[in-house]
Amino acid sequence: GSLNKFHGQHALRERARKLDQGILITRFEMPFNIWCGGCNSMIAKGVRFNAEKKQVGNYYSTKVCWVTANASEFKLFF
């Protein structure tokens, strides 16, 4: 076995805490400037978030994912 199995941990550790729901915790960086729909503040390109990623379908062989990022001032859905 592996050390992860010995310690009773998943290889992704905390990132895998919602894996049973089909959600992977990932680090997401904003690719361009956007406006928050909740508080109307601007979120700059390069701002990083811990985001939840869930596969919702396929477009031919490309995975289509729903990404949700939480921050202290706003919540993003895209």
PyMOL Python script that loads the backbone (N, CA, C, O; Angstrom):
from pymol import cmd

cmd.read_pdbstr("""\
ATOM      1  N   GLY A   1       0.813  -1.192   0.000  1.00  0.00           N
ATOM      2  CA  GLY A   1       0.000   0.000   0.000  1.00  0.00           C
ATOM      3  C   GLY A   1       0.856   1.255   0.000  1.00  0.00           C
ATOM      4  O   GLY A   1       2.085   1.190   0.012  1.00  0.00           O
ATOM      5  N   SER A   2       0.199   2.365  -0.014  1.00  0.00           N
ATOM      6  CA  SER A   2       0.889   3.656  -0.035  1.00  0.00           C
ATOM      7  C   SER A   2       0.833   4.302   1.348  1.00  0.00           C
ATOM      8  O   SER A   2       0.119   3.836   2.236  1.00  0.00           O
ATOM      9  N   LEU A   3       1.597   5.379   1.516  1.00  0.00           N
ATOM     10  CA  LEU A   3       1.551   6.123   2.776  1.00  0.00           C
ATOM     11  C   LEU A   3       0.193   6.775   2.986  1.00  0.00           C
ATOM     12  O   LEU A   3      -0.278   6.879   4.119  1.00  0.00           O
ATOM     13  N   ASN A   4      -0.446   7.219   1.891  1.00  0.00           N
ATOM     14  CA  ASN A   4      -1.782   7.809   2.016  1.00  0.00           C
ATOM     15  C   ASN A   4      -2.771   6.792   2.567  1.00  0.00           C
ATOM     16  O   ASN A   4      -3.581   7.114   3.436  1.00  0.00           O
ATOM     17  N   LYS A   5      -2.707   5.582   2.068  1.00  0.00           N
ATOM     18  CA  LYS A   5      -3.609   4.535   2.552  1.00  0.00           C
ATOM     19  C   LYS A   5      -3.307   4.202   4.015  1.00  0.00           C
ATOM     20  O   LYS A   5      -4.220   3.967   4.807  1.00  0.00           O
ATOM     21  N   PHE A   6      -2.026   4.186   4.363  1.00  0.00           N
ATOM     22  CA  PHE A   6      -1.619   3.898   5.738  1.00  0.00           C
ATOM     23  C   PHE A   6      -2.164   4.947   6.706  1.00  0.00           C
ATOM     24  O   PHE A   6      -2.627   4.608   7.795  1.00  0.00           O
ATOM     25  N   HIS A   7      -2.108   6.232   6.306  1.00  0.00           N
ATOM     26  CA  HIS A   7      -2.590   7.319   7.160  1.00  0.00           C
ATOM     27  C   HIS A   7      -4.086   7.574   7.010  1.00  0.00           C
ATOM     28  O   HIS A   7      -4.639   8.408   7.728  1.00  0.00           O
ATOM     29  N   GLY A   8      -4.754   6.874   6.093  1.00  0.00           N
ATOM     30  CA  GLY A   8      -6.186   7.044   5.900  1.00  0.00           C
ATOM     31  C   GLY A   8      -6.549   8.352   5.229  1.00  0.00           C
ATOM     32  O   GLY A   8      -7.610   8.914   5.501  1.00  0.00           O
ATOM     33  N   GLN A   9      -5.674   8.851   4.345  1.00  0.00           N
ATOM     34  CA  GLN A   9      -5.911  10.112   3.652  1.00  0.00           C
ATOM     35  C   GLN A   9      -6.039   9.868   2.159  1.00  0.00           C
ATOM     36  O   GLN A   9      -5.499   8.900   1.623  1.00  0.00           O
ATOM     37  N   HIS A  10      -6.762  10.762   1.496  1.00  0.00           N
ATOM     38  CA  HIS A  10      -6.821  10.758   0.039  1.00  0.00           C
ATOM     39  C   HIS A  10      -5.582  11.468  -0.481  1.00  0.00           C
ATOM     40  O   HIS A  10      -5.048  12.342   0.202  1.00  0.00           O
ATOM     41  N   ALA A  11      -5.111  11.116  -1.673  1.00  0.00           N
ATOM     42  CA  ALA A  11      -3.909  11.729  -2.240  1.00  0.00           C
ATOM     43  C   ALA A  11      -4.074  13.236  -2.433  1.00  0.00           C
ATOM     44  O   ALA A  11      -3.089  13.973  -2.373  1.00  0.00           O
ATOM     45  N   LEU A  12      -5.311  13.710  -2.665  1.00  0.00           N
ATOM     46  CA  LEU A  12      -5.549  15.140  -2.850  1.00  0.00           C
ATOM     47  C   LEU A  12      -5.840  15.861  -1.533  1.00  0.00           C
ATOM     48  O   LEU A  12      -6.044  17.075  -1.531  1.00  0.00           O
ATOM     49  N   ARG A  13      -5.863  15.145  -0.432  1.00  0.00           N
ATOM     50  CA  ARG A  13      -6.096  15.667   0.917  1.00  0.00           C
ATOM     51  C   ARG A  13      -7.349  16.523   0.998  1.00  0.00           C
ATOM     52  O   ARG A  13      -8.434  16.034   0.686  1.00  0.00           O
ATOM     53  N   GLU A  14      -7.239  17.792   1.408  1.00  0.00           N
ATOM     54  CA  GLU A  14      -8.402  18.669   1.596  1.00  0.00           C
ATOM     55  C   GLU A  14      -9.132  18.974   0.295  1.00  0.00           C
ATOM     56  O   GLU A  14     -10.330  19.254   0.316  1.00  0.00           O
ATOM     57  N   ARG A  15      -8.429  18.927  -0.844  1.00  0.00           N
ATOM     58  CA  ARG A  15      -9.073  19.199  -2.127  1.00  0.00           C
ATOM     59  C   ARG A  15     -10.127  18.145  -2.453  1.00  0.00           C
ATOM     60  O   ARG A  15     -11.016  18.394  -3.267  1.00  0.00           O
ATOM     61  N   ALA A  16     -10.040  16.984  -1.834  1.00  0.00           N
ATOM     62  CA  ALA A  16     -10.947  15.881  -2.143  1.00  0.00           C
ATOM     63  C   ALA A  16     -12.100  15.753  -1.155  1.00  0.00           C
ATOM     64  O   ALA A  16     -12.804  14.744  -1.174  1.00  0.00           O
ATOM     65  N   ARG A  17     -12.317  16.751  -0.285  1.00  0.00           N
ATOM     66  CA  ARG A  17     -13.331  16.589   0.761  1.00  0.00           C
ATOM     67  C   ARG A  17     -14.753  16.510   0.224  1.00  0.00           C
ATOM     68  O   ARG A  17     -15.628  15.988   0.916  1.00  0.00           O
ATOM     69  N   LYS A  18     -15.021  17.011  -0.990  1.00  0.00           N
ATOM     70  CA  LYS A  18     -16.361  16.939  -1.580  1.00  0.00           C
ATOM     71  C   LYS A  18     -16.388  16.041  -2.815  1.00  0.00           C
ATOM     72  O   LYS A  18     -17.302  16.136  -3.634  1.00  0.00           O
ATOM     73  N   LEU A  19     -15.398  15.180  -2.946  1.00  0.00           N
ATOM     74  CA  LEU A  19     -15.296  14.326  -4.120  1.00  0.00           C
ATOM     75  C   LEU A  19     -16.479  13.369  -4.243  1.00  0.00           C
ATOM     76  O   LEU A  19     -16.844  12.986  -5.355  1.00  0.00           O
ATOM     77  N   ASP A  20     -17.086  12.975  -3.120  1.00  0.00           N
ATOM     78  CA  ASP A  20     -18.247  12.091  -3.166  1.00  0.00           C
ATOM     79  C   ASP A  20     -19.456  12.771  -3.801  1.00  0.00           C
ATOM     80  O   ASP A  20     -20.372  12.086  -4.257  1.00  0.00           O
ATOM     81  N   GLN A  21     -19.480  14.118  -3.841  1.00  0.00           N
ATOM     82  CA  GLN A  21     -20.543  14.881  -4.502  1.00  0.00           C
ATOM     83  C   GLN A  21     -20.173  15.222  -5.943  1.00  0.00           C
ATOM     84  O   GLN A  21     -20.952  15.866  -6.646  1.00  0.00           O
ATOM     85  N   GLY A  22     -18.982  14.791  -6.392  1.00  0.00           N
ATOM     86  CA  GLY A  22     -18.525  15.103  -7.740  1.00  0.00           C
ATOM     87  C   GLY A  22     -17.879  16.471  -7.854  1.00  0.00           C
ATOM     88  O   GLY A  22     -17.752  16.998  -8.959  1.00  0.00           O
ATOM     89  N   ILE A  23     -17.464  17.067  -6.725  1.00  0.00           N
ATOM     90  CA  ILE A  23     -16.882  18.408  -6.703  1.00  0.00           C
ATOM     91  C   ILE A  23     -15.414  18.311  -6.304  1.00  0.00           C
ATOM     92  O   ILE A  23     -15.074  17.693  -5.295  1.00  0.00           O
ATOM     93  N   LEU A  24     -14.543  18.934  -7.113  1.00  0.00           N
ATOM     94  CA  LEU A  24     -13.118  18.999  -6.811  1.00  0.00           C
ATOM     95  C   LEU A  24     -12.765  20.435  -6.455  1.00  0.00           C
ATOM     96  O   LEU A  24     -13.140  21.362  -7.173  1.00  0.00           O
ATOM     97  N   ILE A  25     -12.048  20.629  -5.357  1.00  0.00           N
ATOM     98  CA  ILE A  25     -11.585  21.958  -4.959  1.00  0.00           C
ATOM     99  C   ILE A  25     -10.318  22.247  -5.754  1.00  0.00           C
ATOM    100  O   ILE A  25      -9.382  21.447  -5.745  1.00  0.00           O
ATOM    101  N   THR A  26     -10.285  23.378  -6.436  1.00  0.00           N
ATOM    102  CA  THR A  26      -9.145  23.730  -7.270  1.00  0.00           C
ATOM    103  C   THR A  26      -8.777  25.191  -7.067  1.00  0.00           C
ATOM    104  O   THR A  26      -9.582  25.967  -6.553  1.00  0.00           O
ATOM    105  N   ARG A  27      -7.586  25.569  -7.460  1.00  0.00           N
ATOM    106  CA  ARG A  27      -7.130  26.961  -7.383  1.00  0.00           C
ATOM    107  C   ARG A  27      -7.395  27.586  -8.738  1.00  0.00           C
ATOM    108  O   ARG A  27      -6.956  27.062  -9.762  1.00  0.00           O
ATOM    109  N   PHE A  28      -8.118  28.712  -8.754  1.00  0.00           N
ATOM    110  CA  PHE A  28      -8.544  29.352  -9.997  1.00  0.00           C
ATOM    111  C   PHE A  28      -8.014  30.772 -10.037  1.00  0.00           C
ATOM    112  O   PHE A  28      -8.096  31.497  -9.046  1.00  0.00           O
ATOM    113  N   GLU A  29      -7.466  31.176 -11.186  1.00  0.00           N
ATOM    114  CA  GLU A  29      -6.994  32.543 -11.376  1.00  0.00           C
ATOM    115  C   GLU A  29      -7.864  33.219 -12.422  1.00  0.00           C
ATOM    116  O   GLU A  29      -8.104  32.663 -13.494  1.00  0.00           O
ATOM    117  N   MET A  30      -8.335  34.422 -12.108  1.00  0.00           N
ATOM    118  CA  MET A  30      -9.216  35.157 -13.009  1.00  0.00           C
ATOM    119  C   MET A  30      -8.472  35.461 -14.317  1.00  0.00           C
ATOM    120  O   MET A  30      -7.424  36.106 -14.285  1.00  0.00           O
ATOM    121  N   PRO A  31      -8.996  35.008 -15.469  1.00  0.00           N
ATOM    122  CA  PRO A  31      -8.282  35.202 -16.741  1.00  0.00           C
ATOM    123  C   PRO A  31      -8.426  36.610 -17.319  1.00  0.00           C
ATOM    124  O   PRO A  31      -7.646  36.997 -18.189  1.00  0.00           O
ATOM    125  N   PHE A  32      -9.398  37.373 -16.854  1.00  0.00           N
ATOM    126  CA  PHE A  32      -9.617  38.739 -17.345  1.00  0.00           C
ATOM    127  C   PHE A  32     -10.392  39.512 -16.286  1.00  0.00           C
ATOM    128  O   PHE A  32     -10.921  38.911 -15.351  1.00  0.00           O
ATOM    129  N   ASN A  33     -10.467  40.825 -16.414  1.00  0.00           N
ATOM    130  CA  ASN A  33     -11.220  41.662 -15.475  1.00  0.00           C
ATOM    131  C   ASN A  33     -12.715  41.407 -15.644  1.00  0.00           C
ATOM    132  O   ASN A  33     -13.212  41.309 -16.766  1.00  0.00           O
ATOM    133  N   ILE A  34     -13.430  41.301 -14.523  1.00  0.00           N
ATOM    134  CA  ILE A  34     -14.887  41.144 -14.571  1.00  0.00           C
ATOM    135  C   ILE A  34     -15.511  42.002 -13.474  1.00  0.00           C
ATOM    136  O   ILE A  34     -14.825  42.466 -12.563  1.00  0.00           O
ATOM    137  N   TRP A  35     -16.807  42.202 -13.576  1.00  0.00           N
ATOM    138  CA  TRP A  35     -17.578  42.882 -12.536  1.00  0.00           C
ATOM    139  C   TRP A  35     -18.354  41.830 -11.769  1.00  0.00           C
ATOM    140  O   TRP A  35     -18.949  40.933 -12.368  1.00  0.00           O
ATOM    141  N   CYS A  36     -18.351  41.932 -10.449  1.00  0.00           N
ATOM    142  CA  CYS A  36     -19.103  41.014  -9.609  1.00  0.00           C
ATOM    143  C   CYS A  36     -20.586  41.302  -9.771  1.00  0.00           C
ATOM    144  O   CYS A  36     -21.002  42.458  -9.697  1.00  0.00           O
ATOM    145  N   GLY A  37     -21.387  40.267  -9.990  1.00  0.00           N
ATOM    146  CA  GLY A  37     -22.822  40.439 -10.124  1.00  0.00           C
ATOM    147  C   GLY A  37     -23.518  40.681  -8.800  1.00  0.00           C
ATOM    148  O   GLY A  37     -24.648  41.169  -8.780  1.00  0.00           O
ATOM    149  N   GLY A  38     -22.862  40.347  -7.682  1.00  0.00           N
ATOM    150  CA  GLY A  38     -23.483  40.518  -6.378  1.00  0.00           C
ATOM    151  C   GLY A  38     -23.261  41.877  -5.755  1.00  0.00           C
ATOM    152  O   GLY A  38     -24.189  42.462  -5.197  1.00  0.00           O
ATOM    153  N   CYS A  39     -22.022  42.398  -5.844  1.00  0.00           N
ATOM    154  CA  CYS A  39     -21.716  43.657  -5.146  1.00  0.00           C
ATOM    155  C   CYS A  39     -21.237  44.755  -6.091  1.00  0.00           C
ATOM    156  O   CYS A  39     -20.894  45.848  -5.638  1.00  0.00           O
ATOM    157  N   ASN A  40     -21.206  44.486  -7.387  1.00  0.00           N
ATOM    158  CA  ASN A  40     -20.787  45.448  -8.416  1.00  0.00           C
ATOM    159  C   ASN A  40     -19.361  45.959  -8.241  1.00  0.00           C
ATOM    160  O   ASN A  40     -19.056  47.060  -8.700  1.00  0.00           O
ATOM    161  N   SER A  41     -18.481  45.203  -7.595  1.00  0.00           N
ATOM    162  CA  SER A  41     -17.073  45.588  -7.531  1.00  0.00           C
ATOM    163  C   SER A  41     -16.324  44.902  -8.671  1.00  0.00           C
ATOM    164  O   SER A  41     -16.738  43.848  -9.152  1.00  0.00           O
ATOM    165  N   MET A  42     -15.215  45.514  -9.100  1.00  0.00           N
ATOM    166  CA  MET A  42     -14.431  44.929 -10.177  1.00  0.00           C
ATOM    167  C   MET A  42     -13.442  43.925  -9.602  1.00  0.00           C
ATOM    168  O   MET A  42     -12.784  44.194  -8.598  1.00  0.00           O
ATOM    169  N   ILE A  43     -13.344  42.774 -10.242  1.00  0.00           N
ATOM    170  CA  ILE A  43     -12.393  41.746  -9.858  1.00  0.00           C
ATOM    171  C   ILE A  43     -11.316  41.741 -10.935  1.00  0.00           C
ATOM    172  O   ILE A  43     -11.604  41.495 -12.106  1.00  0.00           O
ATOM    173  N   ALA A  44     -10.088  42.009 -10.544  1.00  0.00           N
ATOM    174  CA  ALA A  44      -9.000  42.197 -11.501  1.00  0.00           C
ATOM    175  C   ALA A  44      -8.476  40.873 -12.039  1.00  0.00           C
ATOM    176  O   ALA A  44      -8.585  39.829 -11.395  1.00  0.00           O
ATOM    177  N   LYS A  45      -7.911  40.942 -13.220  1.00  0.00           N
ATOM    178  CA  LYS A  45      -7.234  39.801 -13.825  1.00  0.00           C
ATOM    179  C   LYS A  45      -6.095  39.368 -12.898  1.00  0.00           C
ATOM    180  O   LYS A  45      -5.361  40.205 -12.374  1.00  0.00           O
ATOM    181  N   GLY A  46      -5.956  38.066 -12.704  1.00  0.00           N
ATOM    182  CA  GLY A  46      -4.878  37.540 -11.879  1.00  0.00           C
ATOM    183  C   GLY A  46      -5.244  37.275 -10.438  1.00  0.00           C
ATOM    184  O   GLY A  46      -4.444  36.694  -9.705  1.00  0.00           O
ATOM    185  N   VAL A  47      -6.440  37.685  -9.998  1.00  0.00           N
ATOM    186  CA  VAL A  47      -6.877  37.407  -8.628  1.00  0.00           C
ATOM    187  C   VAL A  47      -7.150  35.910  -8.519  1.00  0.00           C
ATOM    188  O   VAL A  47      -7.790  35.325  -9.392  1.00  0.00           O
ATOM    189  N   ARG A  48      -6.664  35.298  -7.448  1.00  0.00           N
ATOM    190  CA  ARG A  48      -6.796  33.846  -7.286  1.00  0.00           C
ATOM    191  C   ARG A  48      -7.827  33.500  -6.222  1.00  0.00           C
ATOM    192  O   ARG A  48      -7.981  34.200  -5.221  1.00  0.00           O
ATOM    193  N   PHE A  49      -8.530  32.393  -6.472  1.00  0.00           N
ATOM    194  CA  PHE A  49      -9.578  31.910  -5.579  1.00  0.00           C
ATOM    195  C   PHE A  49      -9.438  30.413  -5.400  1.00  0.00           C
ATOM    196  O   PHE A  49      -8.895  29.723  -6.263  1.00  0.00           O
ATOM    197  N   ASN A  50      -9.926  29.914  -4.282  1.00  0.00           N
ATOM    198  CA  ASN A  50     -10.185  28.493  -4.156  1.00  0.00           C
ATOM    199  C   ASN A  50     -11.580  28.295  -4.729  1.00  0.00           C
ATOM    200  O   ASN A  50     -12.536  28.920  -4.270  1.00  0.00           O
ATOM    201  N   ALA A  51     -11.700  27.441  -5.714  1.00  0.00           N
ATOM    202  CA  ALA A  51     -12.968  27.270  -6.415  1.00  0.00           C
ATOM    203  C   ALA A  51     -13.394  25.808  -6.381  1.00  0.00           C
ATOM    204  O   ALA A  51     -12.568  24.905  -6.252  1.00  0.00           O
ATOM    205  N   GLU A  52     -14.699  25.597  -6.499  1.00  0.00           N
ATOM    206  CA  GLU A  52     -15.253  24.250  -6.612  1.00  0.00           C
ATOM    207  C   GLU A  52     -15.582  23.999  -8.070  1.00  0.00           C
ATOM    208  O   GLU A  52     -16.256  24.808  -8.709  1.00  0.00           O
ATOM    209  N   LYS A  53     -15.110  22.885  -8.594  1.00  0.00           N
ATOM    210  CA  LYS A  53     -15.311  22.557 -10.004  1.00  0.00           C
ATOM    211  C   LYS A  53     -16.097  21.257 -10.099  1.00  0.00           C
ATOM    212  O   LYS A  53     -15.743  20.257  -9.473  1.00  0.00           O
ATOM    213  N   LYS A  54     -17.166  21.280 -10.888  1.00  0.00           N
ATOM    214  CA  LYS A  54     -18.011  20.103 -11.062  1.00  0.00           C
ATOM    215  C   LYS A  54     -18.302  19.916 -12.540  1.00  0.00           C
ATOM    216  O   LYS A  54     -18.703  20.860 -13.221  1.00  0.00           O
ATOM    217  N   GLN A  55     -18.103  18.701 -13.041  1.00  0.00           N
ATOM    218  CA  GLN A  55     -18.394  18.428 -14.446  1.00  0.00           C
ATOM    219  C   GLN A  55     -19.900  18.288 -14.627  1.00  0.00           C
ATOM    220  O   GLN A  55     -20.549  17.504 -13.934  1.00  0.00           O
ATOM    221  N   VAL A  56     -20.458  19.070 -15.582  1.00  0.00           N
ATOM    222  CA  VAL A  56     -21.901  19.056 -15.805  1.00  0.00           C
ATOM    223  C   VAL A  56     -22.284  18.463 -17.154  1.00  0.00           C
ATOM    224  O   VAL A  56     -23.469  18.291 -17.439  1.00  0.00           O
ATOM    225  N   GLY A  57     -21.300  18.150 -17.985  1.00  0.00           N
ATOM    226  CA  GLY A  57     -21.617  17.570 -19.281  1.00  0.00           C
ATOM    227  C   GLY A  57     -20.401  17.495 -20.176  1.00  0.00           C
ATOM    228  O   GLY A  57     -19.267  17.703 -19.747  1.00  0.00           O
ATOM    229  N   ASN A  58     -20.672  17.190 -21.436  1.00  0.00           N
ATOM    230  CA  ASN A  58     -19.624  17.114 -22.448  1.00  0.00           C
ATOM    231  C   ASN A  58     -20.067  17.842 -23.697  1.00  0.00           C
ATOM    232  O   ASN A  58     -21.250  17.860 -24.037  1.00  0.00           O
ATOM    233  N   TYR A  59     -19.100  18.445 -24.378  1.00  0.00           N
ATOM    234  CA  TYR A  59     -19.311  18.980 -25.715  1.00  0.00           C
ATOM    235  C   TYR A  59     -18.371  18.186 -26.592  1.00  0.00           C
ATOM    236  O   TYR A  59     -17.173  18.467 -26.642  1.00  0.00           O
ATOM    237  N   TYR A  60     -18.909  17.186 -27.290  1.00  0.00           N
ATOM    238  CA  TYR A  60     -18.121  16.171 -27.983  1.00  0.00           C
ATOM    239  C   TYR A  60     -17.192  15.522 -26.966  1.00  0.00           C
ATOM    240  O   TYR A  60     -17.681  14.856 -26.054  1.00  0.00           O
ATOM    241  N   SER A  61     -15.866  15.686 -27.079  1.00  0.00           N
ATOM    242  CA  SER A  61     -14.964  15.052 -26.107  1.00  0.00           C
ATOM    243  C   SER A  61     -14.450  16.034 -25.055  1.00  0.00           C
ATOM    244  O   SER A  61     -13.626  15.663 -24.219  1.00  0.00           O
ATOM    245  N   THR A  62     -14.928  17.289 -25.085  1.00  0.00           N
ATOM    246  CA  THR A  62     -14.484  18.306 -24.135  1.00  0.00           C
ATOM    247  C   THR A  62     -15.401  18.323 -22.915  1.00  0.00           C
ATOM    248  O   THR A  62     -16.624  18.363 -23.051  1.00  0.00           O
ATOM    249  N   LYS A  63     -14.811  18.295 -21.731  1.00  0.00           N
ATOM    250  CA  LYS A  63     -15.600  18.347 -20.500  1.00  0.00           C
ATOM    251  C   LYS A  63     -16.131  19.759 -20.290  1.00  0.00           C
ATOM    252  O   LYS A  63     -15.406  20.732 -20.496  1.00  0.00           O
ATOM    253  N   VAL A  64     -17.393  19.875 -19.882  1.00  0.00           N
ATOM    254  CA  VAL A  64     -18.005  21.157 -19.540  1.00  0.00           C
ATOM    255  C   VAL A  64     -18.161  21.177 -18.025  1.00  0.00           C
ATOM    256  O   VAL A  64     -18.797  20.297 -17.445  1.00  0.00           O
ATOM    257  N   CYS A  65     -17.566  22.201 -17.384  1.00  0.00           N
ATOM    258  CA  CYS A  65     -17.549  22.270 -15.923  1.00  0.00           C
ATOM    259  C   CYS A  65     -18.265  23.506 -15.419  1.00  0.00           C
ATOM    260  O   CYS A  65     -18.296  24.537 -16.092  1.00  0.00           O
ATOM    261  N   TRP A  66     -18.840  23.397 -14.229  1.00  0.00           N
ATOM    262  CA  TRP A  66     -19.446  24.503 -13.503  1.00  0.00           C
ATOM    263  C   TRP A  66     -18.445  24.868 -12.412  1.00  0.00           C
ATOM    264  O   TRP A  66     -18.064  24.019 -11.605  1.00  0.00           O
ATOM    265  N   VAL A  67     -18.022  26.125 -12.387  1.00  0.00           N
ATOM    266  CA  VAL A  67     -17.025  26.579 -11.416  1.00  0.00           C
ATOM    267  C   VAL A  67     -17.675  27.604 -10.499  1.00  0.00           C
ATOM    268  O   VAL A  67     -18.273  28.572 -10.970  1.00  0.00           O
ATOM    269  N   THR A  68     -17.562  27.397  -9.198  1.00  0.00           N
ATOM    270  CA  THR A  68     -18.079  28.330  -8.204  1.00  0.00           C
ATOM    271  C   THR A  68     -16.920  28.765  -7.322  1.00  0.00           C
ATOM    272  O   THR A  68     -16.213  27.933  -6.753  1.00  0.00           O
ATOM    273  N   ALA A  69     -16.727  30.083  -7.212  1.00  0.00           N
ATOM    274  CA  ALA A  69     -15.654  30.608  -6.363  1.00  0.00           C
ATOM    275  C   ALA A  69     -16.266  31.486  -5.284  1.00  0.00           C
ATOM    276  O   ALA A  69     -17.075  32.366  -5.577  1.00  0.00           O
ATOM    277  N   ASN A  70     -15.884  31.249  -4.052  1.00  0.00           N
ATOM    278  CA  ASN A  70     -16.356  32.052  -2.930  1.00  0.00           C
ATOM    279  C   ASN A  70     -15.247  32.987  -2.469  1.00  0.00           C
ATOM    280  O   ASN A  70     -14.084  32.592  -2.392  1.00  0.00           O
ATOM    281  N   ALA A  71     -15.605  34.201  -2.168  1.00  0.00           N
ATOM    282  CA  ALA A  71     -14.673  35.158  -1.582  1.00  0.00           C
ATOM    283  C   ALA A  71     -15.404  35.874  -0.453  1.00  0.00           C
ATOM    284  O   ALA A  71     -16.616  35.721  -0.306  1.00  0.00           O
ATOM    285  N   SER A  72     -14.688  36.646   0.337  1.00  0.00           N
ATOM    286  CA  SER A  72     -15.315  37.279   1.498  1.00  0.00           C
ATOM    287  C   SER A  72     -16.337  38.338   1.093  1.00  0.00           C
ATOM    288  O   SER A  72     -17.359  38.486   1.763  1.00  0.00           O
ATOM    289  N   GLU A  73     -16.084  39.080   0.009  1.00  0.00           N
ATOM    290  CA  GLU A  73     -17.000  40.158  -0.375  1.00  0.00           C
ATOM    291  C   GLU A  73     -18.057  39.735  -1.391  1.00  0.00           C
ATOM    292  O   GLU A  73     -19.100  40.383  -1.484  1.00  0.00           O
ATOM    293  N   PHE A  74     -17.822  38.678  -2.149  1.00  0.00           N
ATOM    294  CA  PHE A  74     -18.741  38.352  -3.234  1.00  0.00           C
ATOM    295  C   PHE A  74     -18.725  36.860  -3.506  1.00  0.00           C
ATOM    296  O   PHE A  74     -17.874  36.126  -3.003  1.00  0.00           O
ATOM    297  N   LYS A  75     -19.688  36.425  -4.317  1.00  0.00           N
ATOM    298  CA  LYS A  75     -19.766  35.043  -4.759  1.00  0.00           C
ATOM    299  C   LYS A  75     -19.906  35.057  -6.272  1.00  0.00           C
ATOM    300  O   LYS A  75     -20.711  35.812  -6.817  1.00  0.00           O
ATOM    301  N   LEU A  76     -19.136  34.234  -6.943  1.00  0.00           N
ATOM    302  CA  LEU A  76     -19.137  34.199  -8.407  1.00  0.00           C
ATOM    303  C   LEU A  76     -19.775  32.911  -8.901  1.00  0.00           C
ATOM    304  O   LEU A  76     -19.545  31.839  -8.342  1.00  0.00           O
ATOM    305  N   PHE A  77     -20.566  33.023  -9.938  1.00  0.00           N
ATOM    306  CA  PHE A  77     -21.077  31.854 -10.651  1.00  0.00           C
ATOM    307  C   PHE A  77     -20.785  32.079 -12.118  1.00  0.00           C
ATOM    308  O   PHE A  77     -21.253  33.059 -12.699  1.00  0.00           O
ATOM    309  N   PHE A  78     -20.019  31.190 -12.728  1.00  0.00           N
ATOM    310  CA  PHE A  78     -19.744  31.308 -14.162  1.00  0.00           C
ATOM    311  C   PHE A  78     -19.454  29.964 -14.741  1.00  0.00           C
ATOM    312  O   PHE A  78     -19.197  29.851 -15.940  1.00  0.00           O
TER     313      PHE A  78
END
""", "prot")
cmd.dss("prot")
cmd.show_as("cartoon", "prot")
cmd.util.cbc("prot")
cmd.orient("prot")
